[in-house]
Amino acid sequence: QKFGQISRIFYPIQFLPINNHVIKTYVNYAYIDIIRVTNIDIGESIWSCEFYLDIITVHDNPLEIINFNNLSLLNSKFESKLISKTNDENFGFFTYRYYIVANFDFLAIADNYPFDWQHIYISLSISNQEEYGILQPVPEALLDYDFQLDGWRLTDAKTGVLRKKETHHQNTTLDQVVQVREEIRVGWTIARTNVVTTMKVLIPILFLMFLNYYTTFLPFNEVSSSIGILTTTFLSGIALYFSTEKPQPLRMTTIDLIFIYYYLQVGISVVITSITGFSNEIIYNYAMLFMKFALPISMILAFIFLFKRIKSVRLRPRID
């Protein structure tokens, strides 16, 4: 790499040692330039994008020999348009440039919604290596970091070859044959930055928690007012939960845990206030004094738990 440009020599034919024999094989090169990511659906595990695909090969119609392994089956879409084709007579290969719009599958992790991280990727492979040769991975120096990504923040990008061992059963005797599947992957790790859902939840629920805490300062002769406020905030929390956007299919996400904590807080407050309200004033005052310290401490503990959950490595996306 020199003066911001990358010098590279392409060899469309290489000689590779395989099983103590040197064989001649074709080498195909592919480069991906993302234009924009139009949709990321963690409920259906589908992401959509527009991108340019540059293919350097000796074959005609290279899109017919290259497989996109993670094209979406639930919402299938793949549209391509040939932009240009150039010929390098010195090396004997062609350079194709395609404009592609497609939907791809990815392994969505919705547990930390709406504070989630995801890894979106494109998987490529040659349909027949013996006939069409091998496909080189995209070099790290040519990874695309600059594209339109609304509502998300790009944190990392990866490229390389993913190899997986697969066991196939062949013939009527079901003989086990172990094969290694090889694919080229180009992926991007992204973090959600859309604060609309967060603000629609946090601002109302913090206000409702303030009302719950306010009832601990009401005197013994206003127990009925405390019960009325707590009941109203509990019903408001239920309405807020059902109006909040949640990924489908339903899973226990971070936003669900926030509402579970809120319901427990209000429910315990209602029970303690109701029981002590039927007793004498001294017991009621001691109970409210306990609640004045218990509620803030429980909020701090809940915040620490949620923070550790969001930062947990277990809930981070894996590139494989």
Sequence and secondary structure as in RCSB ss.txt:
>XXXX:A:sequence
QKFGQISRIFYPIQFLPINNHVIKTYVNYAYIDIIRVTNIDIGESIWSCEFYLDIITVHDNPLEIINFNNLSLLN
SKFESKLISKTNDENFGFFTYRYYIVANFDFLAIADNYPFDWQHIYISLSISNQEEYGILQPVPEALLDYDFQLD
GWRLTDAKTGVLRKKETHHQNTTLDQVVQVREEIRVGWTIARTNVVTTMKVLIPILFLMFLNYYTTFLPFNEVSS
SIGILTTTFLSGIALYFSTEKPQPLRMTTIDLIFIYYYLQVGISVVITSITGFSNEIIYNYAMLFMKFALPISMI
LAFIFLFKRIKSVRLRPRID
>XXXX:A:secstr
 BTTB      SEEEEEETTEEEEEEEEEEEEEEEEEEEEETTTTEEEEEEEEEEEESSSSGGGTEEETTB STT
  EEEEEEEEEEETTTTEEEEEEEEEEEEE     TTTTS EEEEEEEEEES HHHH EEE   GGG    SEET
TEEEEEEEEEEEEEEEEEEETTTTEEEEEEEEEEEEEEEEEE   HHHHHHHHHHHHHHHHHHHGGGS GGGHHH
HHHHHHHHHHHHHHHHHTS   SS    HHHHHHHHHHHHHHHHHHHHHHHHTS HHHHHHHHHHHHHHHHHHHH
HHHHHHHHHHT GGGS    
